[in-house]
């Protein structure tokens, strides 16, 4: 055998050995994958068939909690094995093998790990430059020292109106000075209530009319009740005149949460108003004879459009446009389609984005992807005929507030996408839109900036955000200025 033949045989032997090694490694990996899939197949089936009856169908929702008895693997296995009879939790030691219990604990731990990716409290903010990967931006301070900014409206002359939940209305001048506006309504600034959203009349340049939503008080012998109301007024200088409450959501309630309270004019010239269920999901959202848990549609003077879906239905509130809502705190106009989009708070899990359509039922609380804060399911179904599905839902809950579509030339990589503020995880969420549909692709922007209450596109085409005061960031209004990567 000559030297050339020997080298060729040696090379073939090496290649065969490498191929064999690669095949064995691939086979081992396939076996591991199959074992992993088998393990979680059992866990998923067990959680779906047994655990979901008490804990909801999504493990991500179930694990989004404070763990009273610990969330280590050993403590989870002990809970599954022994249960807690006083709390109605049975033990499964006699039902499942130790291996099965271990696998179920691993499945729950994986859900905890998936949820932890949203926890950004340890992210340190070192400057006003933020790089999300797709876009680097500089965060410019537009107005500061506003503890809880809620609504923003951009005036034709470049000034801005800003509501603060405590009950103050400010005008931000062109030289960035805050001026207080007189004549705002009395508000119930407790819980989630206060002075909330603001919108301009489409002909504001000529008539100077604005609209304010707020928690309106009603004093009784024993309590101060409140509800969502809308005031129409004329802005003259630094004061409001000709105030008129054109919308009052009945009934009043002693509860201090779920006001909803976003305002948005549609392309039809009508004013759309979001009203939360006021914490009474059993009675309000599915009933057409009250205002609560609804999106309403009125004319600019407060009268009722005659083409509203329930205007001729006996007993129904004629301003209702859609129903079955929990607490919509973001509402905007899709510039591409002219549709009204909202985001709304679910319970524990199940925050949603919905496209609002005439007369539709959005399901709360009959269908939901969330569970109650006490860990008990609200509903055992997530879909039902005659009820709308969300465009997207978040589990765990991000606590969405404010929503805007990116438009214009300032953010080319984000053009057409939708932005949502997160109160809970303190960031700005970008959700990818393709052909007017949410693709499911999301990006976390401005990590740990603070409770992000609102997001708007200004008249200049830039993104403006309203951030509540926190230890990491001063409360106020900020502008996202793109920086070339």
N, C-alpha and C positions, 0 to 999 in steps of 0.2 A: 504494500500500500504506500503510495507516494505521499509526500507532505501535504499536497493540495487536497487529496481525498481525505486524509486524517483531519484536516482543519474543517472540511465541510461536514464530516460526521460529527465532530465535536460541536460545531455551531448548531446543527440540527438537534443534538441531544440537549443543548442548553435551552434552545427555543421550546422543545417539548417539555422540559422541566418547568420552565417559566409558565407555559400554557397550562400545564397540569396544576401548578401551584395557584395560578390565577383562578382556574376552574374550581379547585377545592375551596379557595377563599370566597369565590362567588357563591358556591353552593352553601358554605357556612353562613354567609350573609343572608341568602335567601331563607335558610332554615331559621336564622334569628328573626328575620322579618316576619316569617310565618308564625313563629312562636309568639312574637310581640302582638301580632294581629289577633291571634287566637286568644291571648290573655285579655286584651282589651275588648275583644268580641264578647267574651263572657261577662266582663265588668259592665260594658254598655248595656247588654241585655238585662243583666240583673238590676242595674240602676233604673232602666226604663220600665221593667215589669214589676219591680218591688218597691224600690226607694222613691220613685217619682210620685207615688201616691201621696206621700207626706212632704216631699222636698222639692217637687216640681220636676219637669222633664229634662231640664238642662243642668248638667253638673256644674257648669260655670256660674250659674245663678246660685245653686246650693252652697258652693264653697265661698261665695262672696259674703262673708259674715265674720263676726267675732266668735272665736271658738272657745266656748265655756269650758270644755273638757280637754282642750289641746288639739293641735293639728299635726303632731308628729306621727310617724308611721305606727309606733307602738300604741299611742293613745287612740288613733283611729281604729286599729285592730281591736283594742279593748272595747271601744264603743260599739263596733259592729258585733263583736262576739257576745257581750254581756247585756247591751242595751241599757236603757234607763226607764225602768218600769213606771216610776212616778211621773215621768214626762210623756208616757205613752209610746216610748221607743222600745220595741221588742229586741231581744237578743237573738242572734242567728248562729250561735255556736253549734246547736244541734242540727241546723239546716245546711250550713256550708262547711266544707273542709277548711282546714287551716290554710291550705294553699289558696283556696277560693277567697278567703277573707283577706289574705295578703295581697292578692291581685286587685281586689276591690279598693283596698287602702291605697295601692299604687295609682289606681285610676283617679281617685279623689285628689291625691297629691299632685298628679299631673294637671288637674283642673286648677288647683291653687297656684301652681307655677305659671300656668297660662294667664291667670288673672293678675299676677304680680308684675307682669310687663307693663301694666298701666300705672303702677305706683311710681310716680316720679318725684316724690318728696325729697329724695336724696340728691337730685340733680342740682348742681350748684350753678347759679347764674353769675358769671364773671364780668359780663359787659352787656351792652345793648345790641350786640351783633349775634344773630342766631343763624345757624346753618342746618337746614333740615335734610340736606342731601340733594334735593331737587332744586332748591333755591336758597340763596343766602340773602338775609334781609337785615336792615338796620331799623331798630325800633325807636322812633322819634317821639318825644313827649309833646303832646299837643295841649293837654290840660291836666293838672295834677291836684292832689289834695282833695279829691272827691271820693268819699269813703266807699259808697256803693252806687256808681253810675249805672243807669238802667237803660234809658233811651237816648238816641242820637238822631238829629235831623239837620240836614245841610241846607243853609239858606242860599238863595241865588247870588248874594253878594260876597260869598266866601266865608261868612260867619257860620256858627253852629249853635244849635240849641241842645242842651244836655239836661236830662232829668236825673235827680238824685233821689234815691228811695225814701230818704228822710222827709221829703216833701218840698224840696227846693228845685227851682227851675233856673238854669243859667243860660246866659248868652255868652258864647266865646267869641270875642272880637277878632278882627284881622291881625291885631298885634298880640294875640293870645292872652288877653285879659278876661277874667270871668266877671260878668255882671249879673247880679240877681234880678230876676223878673218878678214883679209884684202881681198879685191877683190870682195866684194858683189856688186850687180848691183845698179845703181841709181834707186831710188823708188820715187813714189808720196805718201808721208806720210801725206795725207790729208783725212778728212772724215773717211771712213772705209779702206782706202788704206794704203800701206806701204810694208815692208818686212813681208811676211805672213808665209806660211807653209814650212816644210822641210821634205825630205824623203831620206833614204839611198838606194843605189843600193843593190840588193840582194847579190852581191859579193863584198860588200864594203871592206871586210877584205883584199882583194887582189888588187882591183882597186881604192879604196878611192874615188869613185864617189858619189856625192850628188846631190840632186835636190832641187831648191828653187822656190817657187811661190811668185809673187810680183806684185804690181801695177806699170806697165811699163809706163814711160812717152813718149809722142810724142809732140814735140813743133811745134806750128803753129804760124802764124803772130799775132794772137789775143789771143790764149789760149794755155794752156798745157793740152792735152788730155791724157787719161790713159786707160789701159786695163789690164786684167789678163794675165800674161806670166809665163813661166817656164824656168828656167836656169839650165842647166846641167854643173857641174864643178867638178874638182878634188881637194880634200882637201889635201894639202901638208903642214905639219907643221901648222902654224897659218895663212895660206893664201890659196886662191882659184886660180887655174890655169886652162887653157883650157876651159874658160867659153864659153858656146854656148846656145843661146836661141832656144830651140827645140820646143817651143809651144807659139804661140801668138794668143789670142782670138780676132778675128776681128768682128765688127769694134771697133775702139777706140771711147771713149766718153768723154765729158767734165764733166760728172757726177762723183761723188766721193763715190758711195756706191754700194753695191751688187756685190762684186768681187767674192764671193764664196771662191775659192782658196785653198781647201784642196787637199792633195796628198795621194794616197794609192796604193801600189803595190798589185796586186791580186795574187792568187795561180798560175795563168797562166803566171806570169812573166811580165804582162803588167802594165803600169802606168795609173791609173785612176785619173782624174783631175775634180774638181767641179768648175763651172763657173756660177756666178749669172747673173740675167737678166739685171743688170746695171740700174735698176729703170725704164725700158721701157717694161712693161709687155704686152702692146698692140701689139708690133711688134716682140719681140725677142724669148720668150720661145717656141712658137708653130711653129716657122719657122725653117726649116732645112737648110736654106741657110746662117745662121750666127752662130757664136760660143756661143752665150749668152743664159743663162738659160738652160744649158746642163751639163751632165756628159760626159767627153771625155775619150777615151781609145787609148793610143799610145804605141809603142814599146819603149824600154829603150833608143834608140838613136833618138827618135822623129819621126820615120817613122810610117806609118799607117798599122795596122794589116789588112790583107786581109779578115778576117772573121768578121770585124765590120759590123753592120747591114745595114748601108747606103752607104757602100763603092762603090757600083755600081749604086747608084741612081743619076741620072743627077741633078745637081744643089745643091745636099746635101753636107754638110761638112763631109768628110769621117771619121774624128776622133770622130764624135758623137756616143755615145753608148746609151744614153737615153735623153729625152727632156721633156719640160714642168715643169722645176724647177724654183724656185724663187731665193733663196739665200742659198745654202747648205754650212754650215760652220762646219760640222762635218762629217767625213767619216772614216770608219774602216772596217776591215775584220772580219766576224764572224768565229771564229776558228772551230766551230762545223760543219758548212756547206760550208765554203769557199765563201759565198756570201758577196757582198759589201753592207754595210748599211750606210745610210746617215741620218743626221737630218738637217732640213732646216727651215729658218725663214718664217713664214707666214706673212700676214699683221697684222691687229689688231685681234688677235685670229688665230687659225689654223696653229700653228707651227706643224711640222710633223716629223715622222721617216718613212723612206721608204727603202725597199729592192730594189736595182738596178738590173734590168733585161734587157737583150739585146733588144734594139729597142722599149722599152716601153715608153708610154706617161704618165707623172705624173700629167697632167691636168692644171697646172697653166697657165693663170688665168681663164680658162674656168670653172673649178670646184675648189672650195676652201671652207674651214670651217671658214674663216676669213672675215672681212669687211675692208673697206678703213679707213685710219686714220681720215678722215673727217666725219666718221660715215655713209657714203653711201655704200651700197653693191657693191662688185666687180662683183659678179655673183649671180644669184638667184638659182643656182643648186650646189649640193655638190657631185653628182655622174653622170657619163655618160659612156655609153658603149664605150669601147676602151681606157678608161683612168683608171689608177691605183688608188686604194684607199690606203691611208696611213696605216701603221701598227698601229699607234696611232697618235692622234693629241691633242694639248694642247690649251685649251681656259680657261682663258686668256693666251696670249702668254708669254712664259718663256724666249724667246730669246735664243735658244739653240746654243751652240758652243762647239765643241769637242764631241767625242763619243768613247766609248771603251767597250769591253766585258770583264767581270771579268773571269780570268782563273787562274789555279794553285791552290795551297793548302793554300794560306795565308788568304783567306777570304771564309771559307767554307759555311757560310750562304748566301753569295752573288754569289757563283759559277754559271757561265753561264748567269748572269744578265747583263743588259746593263746600262752604266753610261752616263749621259749627263750633261754638264755644263750649268748653267743658268746665262746669263749676266744680265737679268733684275731683277730677284729676289735674285741673289747672293747666290746660293747654288748648291750642287751637287745632281742630281736626279738619283735615282736607280729605274729602271723599271724591274719588274719580268718577266723572260722568262721561259716558260714551253713547252717542245717539240718544241723548236725553234719558239714559238709564244709568242707575248706579251700578258700577262694575264690581263693587265689593272691595276694591283696592283703596286703602286708606294710608294717610301719613300724619304723624304727630308733629305739630309745629309749636314753637315757643314753649318748650318743655318747662314745666313748673313756674310759669309766669305768674300765676295767681288765679283766683276764681274769675274765669272769663265770662262776663255777663252778656256781652253783645258784640256783634261784628257787622259792619256795614261797608258798602262801597261808596266812597264820597263822590261829589260832582267832578273831582279831578281824576277819578279812576283809580285812586289808591284805596287800600284796605285800611279801615280804622277799627280799632277794638276798644271796648270798655272793660276795664279790669278792676276788680274790687281790691281794696287795700289789703296787704298781707306783709308778713315779715320779709318776704323776698322782693317785694315790688310795691311802689307807691300806687295808690288808687288813682285812676284817671282815664284819660283817652290817649291812645297811642296810634301812630301811623307806621305802617309797614313799608319801608322804602327798599326796593330791590337793589342788590349789589351783584354785579357780574361775578359768577363763580370763576 
